[in-house]
Amino acid sequence: ARRVLQALALLFVVSVVTFAIIHAAPGGPAVLTNPDISKEQAEQMLRNLGLTDPIPVQFWRWFQNVLRGEFGKSYSQGLPVLPLVLERMPASVLLAGSALGVAVLVAIPLGILSAVRRYSLLDTLAGAVSVFGLSIPVFWFGIMAIILFGVQLKWLPSGGMYTLGAGFSLADRLRHLCLPALVLATISIAQLERYTRSSLLTELQADYVRTARSRGLAEWRVLGRHALRNALIPVVTVIGLSFPRLVGFAAITETVFAWPGMGRLAVDSAFQRDYPVIMGVTLIISAMVIACNLLTDVMYGALDPRIKLR
């Protein structure tokens, strides 16, 4: 109950800050800049949308509607915000989940090998891959991937979630998913590999590992049953926080690859100053972050029985 109350308080703070920032930005909704409407019509639309009221009044009205499950209507599309955002959520979850899966499958084994074979050629190459992943701009990497694999080699589609006009095909969906998922996974691969390597190296130097080796246990048992389990605790933290972060970071990737997810919806809404949609996307992603934090705490207890959740 205390965790739920803390989560609600945090969501309220996030909504206040976001509401204040987007209304403080210069300009207004794009629907008011239509050259076909007069100045009087634009002012009337402002009054109809309630944008002439003081910011605290606007926020309180919006907050009361949210408590009733109503997130308002999109200024640009005229549709209810909540169904509009939820319609885009599966695409973002699919992309972020695939990117996280790729990152876990690549980074953790690579981090383990780097720790076991410290200062080897493999460790050096893994470190170079991590530096590359942390340093390269995602939008540039996405454009380069499109040019190489989509335009030059023509191995993979350069954008979209499926082939227009074609029926549903799992192979077609996977082909469209490959490039954006790999590009989005780059940063997480670099971070997870470094965390896994560093944490495992620390555990391999601990007293209990030396004791296990002195008892004659096989190296794979020392590594798998003792050191690795404790080393994965900080890695679980990174994994637990990576999924909602990837959903948020996907805004750039979704825009580059024309992926119809929440990130692209948020970018389009920001350009159009579509305040209700921006607030809806922000609130939902914030709720996902809080839920993943709670799940991470639960996984702590599963990995280390000494940890008691209070």
VOFIMAR-395488 format. One line per field, with one value per residue (C-alpha): x, y, z. Coordinates in steps of 0.1 Angstrom, whole numbers, plus 5000, padded with zeros to 4 digits. Each point is the difference from the previous one (the first is absolute). Layout:
<sites>
u = [X	...]
v = [Y	...]
w = [Z	...]
</sites>
This chain:
<sites>
u = [5000	5029	5016	4968	4996	5036	4994	4968	5019	5028	4976	4984	5033	5010	4966	5004	5036	4991	4969	5019	5029	4978	4979	5031	5014	4995	4973	4966	4980	5007	4962	5000	5026	4978	5000	4964	4987	4998	5014	4966	4994	5034	4991	4967	5017	5024	4970	4983	5031	5003	5035	4991	4996	5029	5024	4990	4963	5009	5020	4973	4974	5022	5009	4963	4993	5029	4986	4969	5020	4997	5033	4983	4999	5029	5000	5013	4980	4969	5002	5000	5036	5000	4988	5024	5030	4989	4997	5037	5012	5003	5024	5022	4999	5009	5029	5014	4995	5018	5028	5004	4999	5028	5020	4997	5008	5031	5013	4998	5019	5025	5005	5005	5026	5017	5003	5012	5025	5011	5025	4997	4993	4963	4999	5016	4975	4971	5012	5003	4964	4988	5018	4984	4965	5002	5015	4982	4969	4969	4985	5033	5004	4964	5005	5033	4982	4973	5025	5020	4975	4969	5012	5034	4997	4962	5000	4975	4971	5010	4969	4965	4987	4987	4998	4971	4973	5013	4982	5012	5033	5022	5031	4991	4995	5034	5018	4986	5008	5037	5016	4981	5004	5038	5005	4980	5018	5035	5001	4986	5025	5029	4987	4990	5033	5020	4978	5002	5038	5006	4977	5012	5037	4992	4983	5028	5024	4978	5009	4971	5012	5035	4985	4979	5031	5020	4973	5008	4968	5001	5005	4967	4982	5019	4990	4964	4988	5019	5016	4975	4969	5013	5015	4966	4984	5012	4994	4964	4997	5012	4977	4970	5005	5010	4965	4981	5031	5001	4963	5009	5032	4981	4986	5031	5002	4963	5003	5030	4984	4964	4990	4964	5006	4994	5034	4992	4965	5017	5024	4972	4979	5029	5004	4962	4999	4973	5000	4976	5018	5034	4986	4984	5033	5020	4977	4998	5038	5005	4976	5020	5033	4985	4986	5033	5017	4977	5006	5037	4997	4981	5027	5026	4984	4999	5037	5012	4980	5018	4981	4967	4975	4986]
v = [5000	5024	4992	5008	5033	5009	4991	5022	5029	4996	4999	5032	5018	4988	5012	5035	5005	4987	5022	5031	4993	4994	5031	5021	4991	5028	4996	4983	4971	4996	5000	5037	5009	4988	5028	4992	5012	5037	5015	5002	4963	4991	5019	4983	4966	5010	5007	4968	4980	5018	5013	5035	4990	5003	4970	4988	5000	4981	4974	4995	4994	4976	4981	4997	4984	4976	4989	4990	4982	5027	5013	5026	5001	5005	5035	4988	4968	5007	4965	4990	4999	4968	4977	5019	4993	4964	4993	5009	4982	4965	5012	5017	4971	4976	5022	5007	4963	4987	5025	4990	4963	5005	5020	4973	4971	5019	5020	4976	4971	5026	5015	4966	4990	5034	4995	4964	5009	5033	5020	4976	5009	4992	5024	5027	4996	4999	5033	5016	4989	5015	5033	5000	4993	5027	5027	4997	5021	4978	5021	4999	4962	4995	5020	4981	4967	5010	5011	4968	4972	5016	5020	4986	4963	4999	4973	5016	5025	5036	5010	4991	4971	4979	5000	5022	4981	4966	4976	4991	4982	4992	5000	5034	5014	4986	5015	5034	4996	4991	5033	5022	4974	4996	5038	5005	4972	5015	5022	4972	4975	5023	5007	4965	4986	5024	4994	4962	5001	5024	4982	4965	5011	5013	4968	4978	5017	4995	4977	4976	4993	4992	4977	4982	4995	4987	4973	4987	5011	5001	5035	5000	4992	5028	5024	4989	4991	5025	5030	5006	4999	5028	5019	5001	5022	5033	4987	4993	5037	5011	4976	5009	5037	4995	4990	5032	5020	4983	5008	5037	4999	4984	5034	5006	4965	4999	5033	4989	4967	5012	4976	5006	5001	5023	5017	5011	5011	5021	5016	5009	5013	5022	5016	5007	5011	4974	5004	4972	4974	5010	4997	4967	4985	5014	4987	4965	4997	5013	4973	4974	5012	4998	4965	4988	5014	4979	4969	5006	5001	4967	4984	5011	4978	4970	5004	5007	4986	5023	5029	5007	5023	5025]
w = [5000	5008	4966	4982	5018	4992	4964	4998	5016	4975	4971	5012	5002	4965	4987	5016	4987	4965	4998	5011	4975	4969	5007	5006	4966	4973	4975	5002	4985	4963	4993	5008	4973	4972	4973	4992	5033	5011	5031	5016	4993	5015	5032	5002	4996	5028	5023	4989	5009	5033	4992	5010	5037	5024	4999	5035	4990	4968	5020	5026	4973	4982	5033	5009	4966	5005	5033	4981	4974	4973	4986	4977	4962	4976	4985	4967	4995	5021	5015	5037	5012	5020	4972	4976	5023	5008	4963	4996	5031	4986	4973	5026	5024	4971	4989	5036	5010	4970	5005	5037	4990	4975	5025	5027	4977	4987	5029	5029	4983	4987	5034	5016	4974	5004	5038	4998	4973	5014	4979	4971	4964	5005	5030	4980	4971	5025	5015	4966	4992	5032	4993	4965	5014	5027	4977	4967	4994	4996	4972	4980	5006	4988	4968	4993	5005	4976	4974	5003	5006	4985	4970	4990	5008	5000	5027	5023	4997	5008	5018	5012	5020	4971	4963	4989	4981	5010	5023	5035	4999	5030	4978	4986	5035	5012	4969	5008	5037	4995	4993	5025	5028	4994	4998	5032	5018	4994	5031	5022	4987	5009	5035	5009	4988	5021	5031	4996	4996	5029	5024	4992	5004	5034	5010	4987	5024	5030	5029	4995	4964	5012	5026	4974	4978	5030	5005	4966	4983	4962	4985	4982	5033	5018	4972	4994	5035	5021	4983	4971	5022	5022	4971	4982	5028	4986	4965	5008	5011	4966	4982	5021	4992	4964	4987	5008	4991	4966	4995	5006	4980	4971	4990	4979	4986	4992	4982	4979	4991	4997	5027	5011	5038	5029	4995	4965	5012	5027	4975	4976	5028	5013	4966	4999	5036	5006	5038	5010	4980	5014	5035	4993	4986	5029	5027	4985	4996	5035	5013	4981	5016	5035	4993	4988	5031	5022	4979	5003	5038	5000	4978	5025	5026	4976	4993	5035	5029	5024	4985	5017	4984	5024]
</sites>
